[in-house]
Amino acid sequence: MPAHKQYRSAVYAGQLHNGMMVKALLCSVAFVALALHAGPVKAQETQARLVRASKTTQFSIAGQPLASAIVKFATQSGLNIMADGTLPLSIQAQAVQGKMSVHEALTQMLSGTGYSFKQNGTRSFTLIRQEANNTETGDANALQLETITVTKAGSTVSGLVADHESAYRTTAAVSSTDGETLQHRNAGNIDNALRSAPGTFTRKAMSGAGVAVNIRGMEGYGRVNMMIDGARQNIRVMGHGVAGGSTFIDTDLLAGMDIGRGALGGAAGIGALGGAANFRTIGIDDVILPGHSYGAMTTIKYGNNAYNWSKLVAGGIRMDGVGIMGAFNRRDSGAPLSGVDDKGNRLRNNNMIEDLKSGLAKLELGDGQDHKLLLGGIWYDNVSAIRGEPQDYRNHTYTARYNYTPDSDLINLNINAFYNDARVRFVEGNYKGQFNRDKGKGIDITNNSQFALSEEIGLKLTTGGAYYHDDVTSGQSWGTGGPGDGTQAISSLFADATFSYGIFDLKTGFHYDHFRLNGDIAKKVNGNLFTENVKLTQSSFNPRVTLAVNPLDGLQFYTTYAKTFRPPSVTETFFPGAHSATPSDITPNPDLVGETSKGWEFGVNVTEKNLLTAGDRLLLKANYFNNNVENYITSGVFSMSNMPGLKFINAPGKTRINGFELEANYDSGFIFAGLAYSKTKTQLPYGMWSGDYGVGAINNLPDSTLTVSAGFRALDEKLTIGGQIRRIGESKALKPPFGPALVDVDSYTLADVFASYKYNENATFFVNIENLSNVAYKPAQYMDTRKLGRGRTVIGGMTLRF
């Protein structure tokens, strides 16, 4: 995306399914009520605009081309800035430093540029050319544009970032992918998008539903904190699924995803050993066009190779500080064919069939004021299959986010609460009626402050706390199937303090985590099996310290030492045994202790502009990490009679993980290119039944991954054409059926192409071709090593906004 231009993510729309008619009706009634109320609110809207514009904000914008200066201004103010017509690259904006109102800052920045501004609403300003002879329209380097819209990055969980460029100024291994990249470049395939990021991979389940994130070789059972809009996803599907846990989210509803690798601050790092991933859903600003009070959007996609149709519709309205929106999607995909193998054959994967229905609704209160409350509900209902046995996947997520941002450097308060109800159930076959269910709830509170300790030393302080609780059940008596029942509670206090002095930044922080587990284990008395209730507790203090040096503008070096901690899960602790009615008094392990990881990370960030041409941008982030994991929990064998008997154990000694990650992006407006590379070495053990039996976790990555992308824009940057090459190195998998013997999975290379055409702000058309050369390959980290990956698939569609 060019430096002078940021577009909102494309959002996808479809049709409503019968099971969601009540929710649709409620949203429609609220929508109409707000529309009828719109007439008498002009005076209140005007007052709200004045309040927002008069509020003071801390600005730090260097003198630079106006095209890039408005990007900085929008990011720091949280407002939308639009410019009509021509923005010559020769026009320089004035520097803006200090705390002032939006009007004062805009006036200062635009001084001498020939531009003035007008306010459109509480969140939007438009730049206006004063006189044609003052805007240098004859400049050969002028950029002919229709409308530039610069928007504030979306909100995410504390400890992560929700803006692509901000990740390259953060002293941690973080990254952010926007909705446009996810949908246009990856056709909404979240596995492909995650596998194209450095240090990040996914474990492919035997069904088409869900995504399981692997970071630096660690995945499953909460090692990676997976979230939807900050709501933790902790369901563990045992038995030919992804035992360590999956996130069930419709990618057509996503506005972006934010990834953190290694030790993280804030709520993202609580109880997570390897990192975190937050999937952000679309909101009101993704539906309503800038400068409008209401709007609607629809996206229709169709793909060959059994992708079929995807249809989504969304609508929203914002009046008098109140906003509401809703979206509904429907996709019914079949069994795709693989690429062509050496014998000219193509294999069909019936486990990838999906019948997906999803939707969301959001209510926003207090837009543009000191207080803001956002309420959300997300519904996911899908049917897929494992080994030909259909399962239904239901995930309902409810969130509340409150922000209090008064005109004070000491208070920037964020409160997030959620309730999540996830269930996976066999609907046919040998296990019909068996299910796993996780009902999770939680709250986290974070406050950000900043002030000067002296004329030369500044301090940024983040403090907070959180509480999370999960109730896990299979709905069956102990030992008759399922992963084991119980509850888990995690509470945490955290803080980060960043001291800035000249070119140096010193950041110190900690998490203090405490967990409680409660569940049943088996006891044998006189040959009879009884259950006994067990309670476990453990606490861990996890410090971290980062030293950063900024020798030049746009160049930053940093090093971090940190400890992370993950408590044992309900599944690992209270595992009742193998298939069906085979409970054992040996399989549960109430003596498990939490895993810890200690290690170093070294990184460099580069943000360079005007490198080769005026207005271009180079972003680069590189990391080297070296960690030692203790008390790693894995599935081990205690008996080989009939079928291997299993229990989860703490592996003895230390296990080392180290690697190198590189991410770089160049964009001149006309051409763009990107590179993501990972080289990871892990000694983590493979647990028994970690393959298609879905008990343990497959804890490794391919020896290396490389994604190279490039493309160009034409027709006033309305047309984008590009492609990417994805090379996945050699990896390992468990030899069926049990392990622990390993088999090699060959490396493979895939090519994709993509194109989009933005006709105007109301219509965008796009097409994506995955696996262009129709290669037959075995995907790395796929639970069923006998299946092949998807063959050539062409997906095209359009997004209309009104």
C-alpha positions in Angstrom: 0.0 0.0 0.0 1.6 3.3 -1.0 2.8 5.7 1.7 0.4 8.4 0.7 -2.6 6.3 0.5 -4.4 3.8 2.8 -7.7 2.2 1.8 -10.1 0.6 4.1 -10.1 -3.2 4.0 -12.5 -4.8 1.6 -15.3 -6.4 3.5 -17.4 -9.3 2.3 -21.1 -9.7 2.3 -23.7 -12.4 1.6 -27.1 -13.6 2.6 -28.9 -14.4 5.8 -29.6 -18.0 6.8 -32.8 -19.2 8.4 -31.3 -19.9 11.9 -30.4 -16.2 12.3 -33.6 -14.6 11.4 -34.3 -13.4 14.9 -30.9 -11.7 15.1 -31.5 -10.1 11.7 -34.9 -8.8 12.7 -33.5 -7.2 15.9 -30.7 -5.5 13.9 -33.2 -4.3 11.3 -35.5 -2.8 13.9 -32.7 -0.9 15.6 -31.4 0.2 12.2 -34.8 1.7 11.2 -35.2 3.3 14.6 -31.9 5.1 14.3 -32.8 6.2 10.7 -36.1 7.7 11.9 -34.3 9.5 14.7 -31.8 11.1 12.3 -33.8 14.2 11.5 -33.6 16.2 14.7 -30.0 15.5 15.6 -28.2 18.1 13.5 -27.5 20.4 16.4 -26.2 17.6 18.6 -23.9 16.5 15.7 -22.5 20.0 15.3 -21.8 20.2 19.1 -20.1 16.8 19.0 -17.9 18.0 16.1 -16.8 21.0 18.1 -16.0 18.9 21.1 -13.9 16.5 19.1 -12.0 19.2 17.2 -11.2 21.2 20.4 -9.8 18.2 22.3 -6.0 18.5 22.6 -3.8 15.7 21.3 0.0 15.2 21.5 1.5 15.5 17.9 4.9 14.7 16.7 5.1 15.1 12.9 8.3 16.1 11.1 8.4 18.3 8.0 7.7 16.0 5.0 5.7 15.7 1.8 2.0 16.5 2.5 1.0 13.1 1.1 2.8 11.3 3.9 2.2 13.9 6.6 -1.6 13.3 6.5 -1.0 9.6 7.1 1.0 10.6 10.3 -1.7 13.1 11.3 -4.5 10.6 10.9 -2.6 7.9 12.9 -1.9 10.3 15.8 -5.2 12.0 15.9 -7.5 9.0 15.3 -9.4 11.0 12.6 -10.1 10.4 8.9 -8.4 12.8 6.5 -9.5 13.1 2.9 -8.0 15.0 0.0 -9.7 15.7 -3.3 -7.9 16.1 -6.6 -4.1 16.5 -6.9 -1.4 16.1 -4.2 1.9 17.1 -5.7 4.9 15.4 -4.1 6.7 18.7 -4.1 4.4 20.2 -1.5 6.0 20.1 1.9 3.9 20.1 5.1 5.1 22.0 8.1 6.3 20.2 11.2 3.8 19.8 14.1 5.2 19.3 17.6 3.4 19.5 20.9 0.0 19.2 22.5 -2.8 21.1 20.7 -6.2 20.9 19.2 -6.9 19.2 15.9 -7.8 22.6 14.3 -4.5 24.1 15.5 -2.4 21.2 14.4 -4.0 21.1 10.9 -3.6 24.8 10.5 0.0 24.6 11.4 0.7 21.6 9.2 -1.0 23.2 6.1 0.7 26.6 6.5 2.2 27.6 3.1 0.9 24.5 1.3 -2.0 26.2 -0.5 -4.4 23.9 1.3 -7.1 24.6 3.9 -9.5 22.1 5.5 -13.2 21.6 6.3 -14.7 19.3 8.9 -17.2 16.7 7.7 -18.3 15.1 10.9 -16.9 14.1 14.3 -14.3 11.9 12.7 -13.6 13.3 9.3 -11.8 16.3 7.6 -11.3 17.1 4.0 -8.3 19.0 2.6 -9.2 21.7 0.1 -7.1 23.5 -2.5 -7.3 27.2 -2.0 -6.3 28.4 -5.5 -5.2 26.5 -8.5 -2.0 28.6 -8.9 -1.0 27.8 -5.3 -1.1 24.0 -5.7 1.5 23.6 -8.4 -0.9 21.6 -10.6 1.7 21.8 -13.3 4.2 19.7 -11.2 5.3 16.7 -13.3 5.4 14.6 -10.1 1.8 15.4 -9.1 -0.3 12.5 -8.1 -3.7 12.5 -9.8 -6.1 11.1 -7.2 -9.8 11.0 -6.7 -10.0 10.7 -2.9 -7.4 9.8 -0.4 -8.8 8.4 2.9 -6.5 7.9 5.8 -8.0 6.1 8.8 -6.9 5.2 12.3 -5.7 1.7 12.8 -8.2 -0.7 14.4 -8.2 -1.5 18.1 -6.6 -4.7 19.2 -5.5 -6.5 22.4 -2.9 -4.7 24.6 0.5 -6.2 23.7 -0.2 -6.4 20.0 -0.4 -3.7 17.2 -3.2 -3.3 14.7 -1.3 -1.3 12.0 1.1 -2.7 9.5 3.6 0.1 9.6 3.5 0.4 13.4 4.8 -3.1 13.7 8.1 -1.9 12.2 8.5 0.6 15.0 7.7 -1.8 17.8 10.5 -3.5 19.9 8.9 -6.9 19.7 8.3 -9.5 17.0 4.9 -8.3 16.0 3.1 -8.1 12.6 -0.4 -7.0 11.4 -2.3 -8.0 8.2 -5.1 -5.9 7.0 -8.3 -7.2 5.4 -7.3 -6.1 1.9 -4.2 -8.3 2.0 -6.1 -11.2 3.5 -9.0 -11.0 1.0 -7.4 -9.9 -2.2 -4.0 -11.5 -2.0 -5.0 -14.7 -0.2 -8.7 -15.0 -1.3 -9.7 -15.0 2.4 -7.6 -18.2 3.0 -6.4 -17.5 6.6 -4.0 -20.5 6.6 -2.2 -19.2 3.5 -2.0 -15.7 5.0 -0.6 -17.0 8.3 1.9 -19.4 6.6 3.2 -16.4 4.6 4.2 -14.5 7.7 7.6 -14.9 9.4 7.8 -17.3 12.3 4.1 -18.2 12.0 2.5 -21.3 10.6 -0.7 -23.3 11.1 -1.7 -26.9 11.9 -4.2 -28.1 9.3 -7.0 -30.1 10.9 -8.6 -33.1 9.1 -11.8 -31.0 8.6 -12.2 -27.8 6.8 -13.3 -25.9 9.9 -11.1 -23.9 12.2 -7.5 -22.5 12.3 -4.7 -23.5 14.7 -1.8 -21.1 14.9 1.7 -22.3 15.3 4.3 -19.7 16.4 8.0 -20.6 16.4 7.2 -24.3 16.5 4.8 -24.0 19.5 1.1 -24.6 19.3 -1.8 -26.2 21.1 -3.2 -26.1 24.6 -2.9 -22.3 25.0 0.8 -22.0 24.0 -0.4 -19.5 21.4 -3.1 -17.2 22.8 -5.7 -17.2 20.0 -8.5 -14.6 20.2 -11.4 -13.1 18.3 -11.8 -9.4 19.0 -9.9 -10.1 22.3 -12.1 -13.1 23.3 -9.9 -16.1 24.1 -10.5 -19.3 22.1 -9.7 -22.3 24.3 -11.8 -25.2 23.0 -9.8 -28.5 22.7 -11.1 -30.9 20.1 -9.8 -34.4 20.8 -10.1 -37.4 18.5 -9.0 -36.9 14.9 -9.4 -33.1 15.3 -6.8 -30.5 16.4 -6.4 -31.6 20.0 -4.5 -28.5 21.1 -7.3 -26.1 20.1 -8.7 -24.3 17.1 -10.3 -20.9 16.5 -13.6 -21.0 14.6 -14.1 -17.7 12.6 -15.4 -16.9 9.2 -12.5 -15.2 7.4 -15.0 -13.2 5.3 -15.9 -11.3 8.5 -12.3 -10.3 9.2 -10.9 -6.8 9.0 -7.4 -8.0 9.9 -5.3 -10.1 12.1 -2.5 -9.2 14.6 0.3 -11.6 15.5 2.9 -11.4 18.3 5.8 -13.9 18.5 7.6 -14.6 21.8 7.2 -12.6 25.0 4.4 -10.0 24.9 3.2 -7.4 27.3 -0.4 -6.6 28.2 -3.3 -9.0 28.0 -1.9 -10.7 24.9 0.9 -12.3 26.9 -1.1 -13.7 29.8 -0.6 -17.5 30.1 1.0 -17.8 26.6 4.3 -19.5 26.0 4.9 -18.8 22.4 2.9 -15.7 21.4 -0.6 -14.5 20.5 -2.9 -14.1 17.5 -6.0 -11.8 17.5 -8.5 -12.0 14.7 -10.2 -8.6 14.3 -13.7 -8.6 12.8 -15.2 -5.8 10.7 -16.8 -2.8 12.3 -19.0 0.2 11.5 -16.2 2.1 9.8 -15.6 -0.8 7.5 -19.2 -0.5 6.2 -20.0 3.2 6.1 -18.1 5.3 3.6 -16.1 8.3 4.9 -18.3 11.4 5.4 -21.5 9.4 5.5 -23.9 8.6 8.3 -25.1 5.3 7.0 -24.2 2.7 4.4 -24.4 -0.8 3.1 -22.0 -3.2 1.5 -22.2 -6.5 -0.3 -19.5 -8.9 -1.5 -20.1 -11.8 -3.8 -17.4 -14.4 -4.5 -17.3 -17.5 -6.7 -14.6 -20.0 -7.1 -14.0 -23.2 -9.0 -12.5 -26.4 -7.5 -15.5 -26.8 -5.2 -15.1 -23.3 -3.5 -18.5 -22.4 -4.9 -20.3 -19.2 -3.8 -19.7 -16.9 -0.8 -22.3 -14.2 -0.3 -22.2 -11.6 2.5 -24.2 -8.4 3.2 -23.6 -5.7 5.7 -25.3 -2.5 6.7 -24.7 0.2 9.3 -25.7 3.7 10.6 -24.2 6.2 12.9 -26.1 9.1 14.3 -25.8 11.3 17.4 -22.9 9.3 18.8 -24.7 6.0 18.4 -23.7 3.5 15.7 -25.1 0.0 14.8 -24.2 -2.5 12.1 -24.8 -6.0 11.1 -23.3 -8.5 8.7 -24.3 -12.0 7.5 -22.5 -14.5 5.4 -23.2 -17.8 3.7 -20.7 -20.2 2.0 -21.2 -23.8 0.9 -18.0 -25.4 -0.3 -17.5 -28.9 -1.6 -14.6 -31.3 -1.8 -11.6 -29.8 -3.7 -9.3 -31.7 -6.0 -5.5 -31.7 -5.5 -3.0 -30.8 -8.1 -1.9 -33.2 -10.7 0.7 -35.8 -9.4 3.4 -37.6 -11.4 1.0 -40.2 -12.6 -1.5 -37.6 -13.8 -4.0 -38.3 -11.0 -5.9 -35.8 -8.8 -7.2 -36.7 -5.4 -10.4 -35.4 -3.8 -10.5 -34.4 -0.1 -14.0 -34.9 1.2 -12.9 -33.7 4.7 -12.8 -30.1 3.3 -16.5 -29.9 2.7 -18.1 -27.0 4.6 -21.6 -25.6 5.1 -20.9 -22.3 6.8 -23.3 -19.7 8.1 -22.1 -16.7 10.1 -22.9 -13.2 11.1 -22.1 -10.4 13.5 -23.7 -7.3 15.1 -22.1 -4.4 16.8 -23.4 -1.4 18.8 -21.2 1.7 19.3 -21.9 4.3 21.9 -20.1 7.6 22.5 -18.3 8.1 19.1 -15.9 11.0 19.3 -16.3 11.6 23.0 -14.1 10.8 26.0 -16.2 7.7 26.7 -16.8 5.0 24.1 -18.5 1.6 24.5 -18.5 -1.1 21.8 -20.7 -4.1 22.1 -20.4 -7.0 19.7 -21.8 -10.5 18.9 -20.3 -12.9 16.4 -22.0 -16.2 15.4 -20.3 -19.1 13.6 -22.1 -22.3 12.6 -20.4 -24.8 10.3 -20.7 -28.4 9.2 -17.6 -30.3 8.1 -16.3 -33.9 8.4 -13.5 -35.9 9.9 -12.8 -39.3 8.3 -16.2 -39.0 6.6 -18.1 -38.4 9.9 -19.8 -35.1 9.9 -19.3 -32.7 12.8 -21.0 -29.4 13.5 -18.9 -26.5 14.8 -20.6 -23.7 16.7 -18.9 -20.7 18.1 -20.7 -17.7 19.6 -18.6 -14.8 20.8 -19.9 -11.8 22.7 -17.6 -8.8 23.5 -17.7 -5.5 25.3 -15.0 -2.9 25.0 -15.0 0.4 27.0 -12.5 3.2 26.3 -12.1 6.3 28.5 -9.7 8.9 27.0 -10.0 12.2 28.8 -7.7 15.1 28.0 -5.1 13.8 30.3 -1.6 12.2 29.9 -2.3 10.0 32.9 -5.5 8.2 31.8 -6.1 6.2 28.7 -8.3 3.4 30.1 -9.4 0.3 28.2 -11.7 -2.4 29.6 -12.4 -5.5 27.6 -14.9 -8.3 28.6 -16.1 -11.3 26.7 -18.2 -14.5 26.9 -17.4 -17.3 24.4 -19.4 -20.5 23.9 -17.7 -23.0 21.5 -18.9 -26.6 20.8 -17.9 -29.3 18.4 -20.2 -32.3 18.1 -20.4 -35.4 16.0 -23.8 -35.5 14.2 -23.4 -38.9 12.4 -21.3 -42.0 12.5 -19.7 -44.1 15.3 -19.4 -41.1 17.7 -22.8 -39.5 17.1 -23.8 -37.2 19.9 -20.4 -36.9 21.5 -19.2 -33.4 21.8 -16.6 -31.1 23.4 -17.7 -27.7 24.8 -15.8 -24.8 26.3 -17.6 -21.9 27.9 -15.1 -19.1 28.5 -15.4 -15.7 30.0 -13.0 -13.0 31.0 -12.1 -9.4 31.6 -8.9 -7.4 31.2 -8.2 -3.7 32.2 -5.4 -1.7 30.9 -4.4 2.0 31.5 -1.7 3.9 29.5 0.0 6.9 30.9 2.9 9.1 29.8 4.7 12.0 31.5 8.1 13.6 31.8 10.3 12.6 34.7 12.7 15.5 33.8 13.5 17.7 30.8 15.5 14.8 29.3 13.7 11.6 30.5 10.2 10.6 29.5 8.2 7.7 30.8 5.4 5.6 29.3 3.6 3.4 31.8 1.1 0.6 31.1 -0.6 -1.2 34.0 -3.4 -3.7 34.1 -4.9 -6.9 35.3 -7.1 -9.7 33.9 -9.2 -12.7 34.9 -10.2 -15.6 32.6 -12.3 -18.6 33.4 -13.1 -21.7 31.2 -15.6 -24.5 31.9 -14.8 -27.6 29.8 -17.2 -30.4 29.4 -18.0 -33.4 27.0 -21.5 -33.9 28.4 -20.7 -37.5 29.2 -19.8 -39.6 32.3 -16.1 -39.7 33.1 -14.1 -42.0 30.8 -16.7 -42.6 28.1 -15.0 -40.3 25.6 -14.0 -36.7 25.3 -10.9 -34.9 26.6 -11.9 -34.8 30.3 -14.1 -32.2 32.1 -13.0 -29.5 34.5 -12.6 -25.7 35.0 -9.6 -23.5 34.7 -9.1 -19.9 36.0 -6.2 -17.6 35.3 -5.7 -14.2 37.0 -2.9 -11.8 36.2 -1.3 -8.5 37.0 1.0 -6.9 34.5 2.9 -3.7 33.9 5.4 -2.2 31.4 7.5 1.0 31.9 9.4 2.6 29.0 12.0 5.2 29.9 13.3 7.3 27.0 16.5 9.3 27.1 18.0 10.7 23.9 18.5 7.8 21.5 17.9 5.1 24.2 14.7 3.4 25.4 14.7 1.1 28.3 11.5 -1.0 28.8 10.9 -3.1 31.9 7.8 -5.2 32.6 6.3 -8.3 34.1 3.3 -10.6 34.3 2.3 -12.2 37.6 0.1 -15.1 36.6 -1.8 -17.4 38.9 -4.0 -20.4 37.8 -6.4 -22.8 39.3 -7.6 -26.2 37.9 -10.5 -28.2 39.2 -11.6 -31.6 37.9 -12.0 -35.3 38.4 -9.5 -38.1 38.2 -9.9 -41.9 38.6 -9.0 -44.0 41.7 -9.1 -47.8 42.0 -10.2 -49.2 45.3 -10.4 -53.0 45.5 -10.5 -53.2 41.8 -13.4 -50.8 41.5 -13.0 -47.4 39.7 -14.1 -44.3 41.5 -13.6 -40.6 40.7 -12.0 -38.1 43.0 -12.1 -34.3 42.8 -8.7 -32.6 42.4 -7.7 -28.9 42.7 -4.4 -27.6 41.5 -2.8 -24.1 41.8 0.4 -22.5 40.7 1.8 -19.0 40.3 4.6 -17.6 38.1 6.4 -14.2 38.1 7.5 -13.5 34.5 9.8 -10.5 34.0 11.0 -9.0 30.8 13.4 -6.2 29.9 14.2 -4.5 26.5 16.9 -2.1 25.6 16.5 -0.1 22.3 18.8 2.2 20.5 17.7 4.7 17.8 20.9 5.9 16.3 19.2 7.4 13.2 15.7 8.4 12.2 14.1 5.2 11.0 16.7 2.8 12.4 16.2 1.0 15.6 18.1 -1.9 17.3 16.8 -3.7 20.3 17.4 -6.7 22.6 15.0 -8.4 25.0 15.3 -10.9 27.8 12.1 -12.5 29.0 10.4 -15.4 30.7 7.0 -16.7 29.7 4.7 -19.2 31.3 1.8 -21.5 30.4 -0.3 -23.4 32.9 -1.4 -27.0 32.2 -4.8 -27.3 30.6 -7.9 -29.2 31.7 -7.4 -31.6 28.9 -3.8 -32.4 29.7 -4.5 -32.8 33.4 -7.7 -34.7 33.5 -7.3 -36.8 30.3 -9.5 -39.9 31.0 -8.0 -42.4 28.6 -8.3 -43.6 25.0 -11.3 -44.6 22.9 -14.8 -44.8 24.3 -15.3 -46.6 27.6 -11.7 -47.2 28.5 -11.1 -45.0 31.6 -7.9 -45.5 33.5 -6.7 -44.4 36.9 -3.3 -43.8 35.3 -4.1 -41.5 32.4 -4.9 -38.3 34.4 -1.9 -36.5 35.7 -2.6 -34.1 38.6 1.1 -33.7 39.1 1.7 -31.6 36.0 3.3 -28.2 36.4 3.3 -25.3 34.1 5.7 -24.8 31.2 8.3 -21.9 31.2 10.4 -20.4 28.5 13.4 -18.1 29.1 15.5 -16.5 26.4 16.9 -13.7 24.4 15.8 -11.9 21.3 17.7 -9.5 19.1 16.0 -7.3 16.5 16.3 -4.4 14.1 13.6 -2.2 12.7 14.0 0.0 9.5 11.4 2.5 8.3 12.9 4.5 5.4 11.0 6.9 3.1 12.0 8.6 -0.1 14.6 5.9 -0.6 14.6 5.5 -4.4 11.8 7.9 -5.5 9.8 10.6 -3.8 7.1 9.2 -1.6 8.3 5.6 -1.6 8.7 3.5 1.6 10.9 0.6 2.8 9.9 -1.3 5.9 12.2 -4.0 7.3 12.1 -6.1 10.5 14.5 -8.8 11.5 14.7 -11.0 14.6 16.9 -13.6 16.1 15.7 -15.6 19.1 17.0 -18.3 21.4 14.8 -19.8 24.1 15.0 -22.7 26.6 11.7 -24.4 27.5 11.4 -26.3 30.8 8.7 -28.7 31.9 7.3 -29.0 28.4 4.1 -31.0 28.4 3.7 -33.8 25.9 1.7 -37.0 25.4 3.7 -40.1 26.5 3.2 -43.8 26.5 2.8 -45.9 29.7 1.4 -49.1 28.2 1.5 -50.9 24.9 -1.2 -53.5 25.5 -3.8 -53.5 22.8 -3.7 -49.8 22.0 -1.0 -47.6 23.5 -2.0 -46.1 26.8 -1.3 -42.4 27.1 -0.9 -39.7 29.7 0.4 -36.1 29.5 3.8 -35.7 31.2 6.4 -33.0 31.8 9.4 -33.7 29.6 12.6 -33.7 31.6 15.4 -31.1 31.1 15.5 -28.1 28.8 14.4 -27.9 25.2 15.9 -25.3 23.0 14.2 -23.3 20.3 16.1 -20.8 18.1 15.6 -19.1 14.8 15.8 -16.1 12.5 12.9 -14.2 11.0 12.9 -11.5 8.3 10.1 -9.4 6.9 10.5 -6.6 4.4 8.2 -4.5 2.2 8.9 -1.9 -0.4 6.2 0.4 -2.0 6.6 3.3 -4.4 3.0 3.6 -5.3 3.6 2.2 -8.8 5.5 -1.0 -7.8 5.5 -3.0 -4.6 7.4 -6.0 -3.3 7.6 -8.0 -0.1 9.6 -10.8 1.5 9.0 -13.0 4.6 11.6 -15.6 5.6 11.8 -17.9 8.6 14.5 -20.4 9.7 13.5 -22.2 12.9 15.2 -25.0 14.8 13.3 -26.8 17.6 14.0 -29.7 19.8 10.5 -30.0 21.1 9.4 -33.6 21.5 6.6 -35.2 19.4 3.9 -36.7 21.5 2.3 -40.0 20.9 -0.9 -39.9 18.8 0.1 -36.3 17.7 -0.8 -37.0 14.1 -4.2 -37.8 12.7 -5.4 -39.2 16.1 -5.4 -35.7 17.4 -4.1 -36.1 20.9 -0.7 -34.4 21.3 0.6 -31.4 19.4 2.9 -31.4 16.4 5.5 -28.9 17.7 7.7 -27.9 14.8 7.8 -25.8 11.7 9.3 -26.6 8.3 13.0 -26.1 8.4 12.4 -22.8 6.5 9.7 -20.8 4.8 10.0 -18.1 2.2 7.3 -15.9 0.7 8.2 -13.4 -2.1 5.6 -11.1 -3.5 5.7 -8.3 -6.1 3.3 -6.3 -8.3 2.4 -3.0 -9.8 -0.5 -0.5 -9.8 -1.8 1.3 -12.9 -4.7 3.5 -14.1 -4.2 6.1 -11.3 -3.6 3.1 -8.9 -7.1 1.8 -9.4 -5.7 -1.4 -10.9 -3.4 -3.7 -8.9 -1.8 -6.8 -10.3 0.7 -9.0 -8.4 1.8 -12.5 -7.5 3.6 -14.4 -4.8 5.9 -17.4 -4.5 5.6 -19.5 -1.4 8.3 -22.1 -0.6 7.7 -24.4 2.3 10.8 -26.4 3.4 11.1 -30.0 4.5 9.2 -31.0 7.7 8.4 -34.0 9.8 5.2 -35.9 10.6 4.3 -38.8 12.8 4.3 -42.2 11.0 0.7 -43.5 11.1 -1.0 -44.6 13.1 0.6 -43.8 16.5 4.2 -42.7 16.2 6.6 -41.8 17.7 8.5 -42.8 14.5 8.7 -39.8 12.1 8.4 -39.6 8.4 9.7 -36.9 6.1 7.3 -34.4 4.4 8.9 -33.0 1.2 9.4 -29.3 0.5 7.2 -27.7 -2.1 6.8 -24.4 -3.9 3.5 -22.7 -4.8 2.7 -19.7 -7.0 -0.3 -17.5 -6.7 -1.5 -14.4 -8.7 -4.0 -11.7 -7.7 -5.5 -8.6 -9.2 -8.1 -6.0 -8.1 -9.7 -3.0 -9.8 -11.2 -0.2 -7.7 -13.7 1.4 -10.1 -14.6 4.0 -7.6 -15.2 4.2 -3.9 -18.4 2.2 -4.4 -17.2 -0.7 -6.4 -14.1 -3.0 -6.4 -13.5 -6.1 -8.4 -10.9 -8.8 -7.6 -9.6 -12.2 -8.7 -7.1 -14.6 -7.1 -5.5 -17.8 -8.4 -4.1 -20.2 -5.9 -1.5 -22.8 -6.9 -1.2 -21.5 -10.4 0.9 -24.4 -11.7 -1.5 -27.0 -10.2 1.2 -28.7 -8.2 0.4 -31.9 -6.2 1.9 -31.6 -2.7 1.5 -32.8 0.8 1.0 -29.8 3.1 3.3 -29.4 6.0 1.7 -29.6 9.4 -1.3 -31.5 8.0 -2.8 -34.0 10.4 -3.6 -36.5 7.7 -0.3 -37.2 5.8 -2.2 -39.2 3.2 -4.0 -36.2 1.8 -2.8 -33.6 -0.7 -3.2 -29.9 -0.8 -5.7 -27.9 -2.9 -5.1 -27.8 -6.6 -5.4 -24.7 -8.9 -8.3 -22.6 -7.6 -9.6 -19.4 -9.2 -11.7 -17.2 -7.0 -13.2 -13.9 -8.2 -15.8 -11.4 -6.9 -16.8 -7.9 -6.3 -17.5 -5.6 -3.4 -20.2 -2.9 -3.7 -20.6 -0.1 -1.1 -23.4 2.4 -1.0 
